């Protein structure tokens, strides 16, 4: 029996500690998706809570046809779509991914001017990514920040795998073209 199946069984039998562990394990994934698609802080918090409530309520329906992370990402993505549809909002996001330990280690060993330049380039990238269509932002996030495969993204967003590949290609090209138009190469190569 896999760890996920065991964890699900424990949750379904009423083990609150197991559910807390699930929330901690997938909180970053859910946040990445929600923060990519929804602009207001209060709505983001509500949607994240709603996603985990839906996970808890529907966990018994999970059939292991996909990875648990893919199933959870699909719930988060659909919750955002439902929210945006109800509010008729234009999706936005802030790119606030938690620092990873290797990055923290490397950052502690860089010169202050290098760190400042990297943060400036990061801010430029974040600004341009925020201006992209929500679908492109979401695919970039799932692929580059969550390391999801084309197949997993296809399942989350309910798009054909070929469409995911095409959108990822287009998103990268759009980002590259926008950066080339606005910035000199030396502004981006730090």
N, C-alpha and C positions, 0 to 999 in steps of 0.2 A: 504494500500500500504506500502511495507517495505521501510526502509530507503535506501537500495541499489537501489530499483526501482526508488524511488524519486530522488536520486542522479543521476542516469543514465539519467532519463528524463531531469533533469536540464542541464546536460552536453550536451545531444543531442540537446537541444534548444539553445546552445551557451554560457552557463554560465561557464566562465573561472574559476571563484572562486570555483565552484563545482568540476571541473577537478583538480585544484590545491589541493583541499582537498583529492580527491581520490589518487593522487600521494603521498601525505604525509602519508595517511593511509596505503598504500601498498608498500611504498618504502623499508621498512625493509624486507618484504617477497621477493621482487624481488632481492634485494641485496644479501640476504642469498643464493638464488639459483644461481645467476650469480657468486658470489664470490666463491662458492663451486666448480664450474665447470670450470671456466676460470682463467688462471694464470696472464695475463698481465693487469696492471692497466688501460691502455688506452683502451684496448678492453672491459674491464668490464664496464667502463663509457659509451662507445659507445653502448654496448648491453643494458644496463639499459635504456638509452635514447630511443633506438629502441623499447624496450618492451613497454614503455609508449606511444610511437607513434602508435604502433600496437593496443594497448588497445583503444586509442582514435579513430583510424580509424575503428575499428571493434566493437565498443561498441554497435552499433545498431543491431548487429547480436547476442548479448548475449540474451539467451532465458530463463534464470533462471532455467535451468535444473540441474545446480549445483550451489554451492555457488560462489559468485563473486570472493572470494579469490582463490578458486580452479581454476577457469577459468583464472585468472591472473597468477597464478603459472604455469599453463600449457603453457601459452604464453611465460613466462620467460624460462621455461625448453626447449621448442622447439627452441627458439631463440639461446640458448646456444648450443644445438645439431647442429643446422644449422651452427653456427659459427665454431664449432670444426670440422665439416665435411668439410667445405670450406678450413679451414687452416690445416687440417690433424694434429691437435694438440692433445697432451695428456692432459686431463683435470686435473687441480690442483685447489687449493683454499686456501685462508687464512681464518682462523676461527676468524672473527671479529664481533661478535654479539654485538649490543648495550647493554649497561648495563641496567638492569631493576631497577626500583626504590627501590624495596624491597632489592635487592642485594646491592645497594648503601648504604641503611640504615644499613644493617648488616655489611657491610665492614667497615663503619665508626666506628663501635663499636667492632672491633677486634684488637688484639695486632698486632704490625708491623711484628713480626716473623710469625704469623699465615697467614697474608696477603701474605708475601713473599713465604711461603711454598705452599700456594694455587696457586699462580701464576706459580710457578715452576711445579706443578702437571698439571696445565692447559696447560702449554707449552709442557709438555710430551704428553698429550692427543692430543693436536693440531697436533703435529709432527706425531704421529701415524695415526691419522685420515687422514692427508694429503697424506699419503702413500697408502691409501685404494683405490680400484677401484671407479671411479666416481659415479657409480650407488649406491654403498654402502654409500658413503659420502652424496649423495643427499638424500637418504632415511633417514639416521640418522638426517640430518638437518631438513627435513620436519617434521619428527616425534618428535624429541626432542627439537628443537629450535622454530619451528613454531606451535607445538602442533596440527598437522594435524592428522586426523584419517586414518586408513588403506584405507578406501573408497576414501577419498580425494587424498591421495598419488597415489592410483591406477588410478584415473582420470587424475591427473597431468602427471604421467609418462607413462600412457597408458599400464599398466601392470595389469594382473589379481590380485585381492586382495590377493589371496593365495601366489602369487609370491612375493608381497610386504612383507607379513608376513615372508616368508622364507628368503628373502634378509635381512630384519631387524634382524632376528635371526642370520643369518650368519655374518652380519656386526658386531654385538655385540660380537659374539664368536671370530671372527678374531681379533677384537680390544683387547679383554680379553687375548687371546693367545699371541699376540704380546707383550702386556704389561708384562705378566708373564715371557716371555723369556728374556726380556731386563732389567726388574727392579725388585727390591726386594719389597715385600709387604709394608714395612715401608716407601719406597720412594713414594708410592702412597696413603697412608692413612693419610693424614694431614687434 
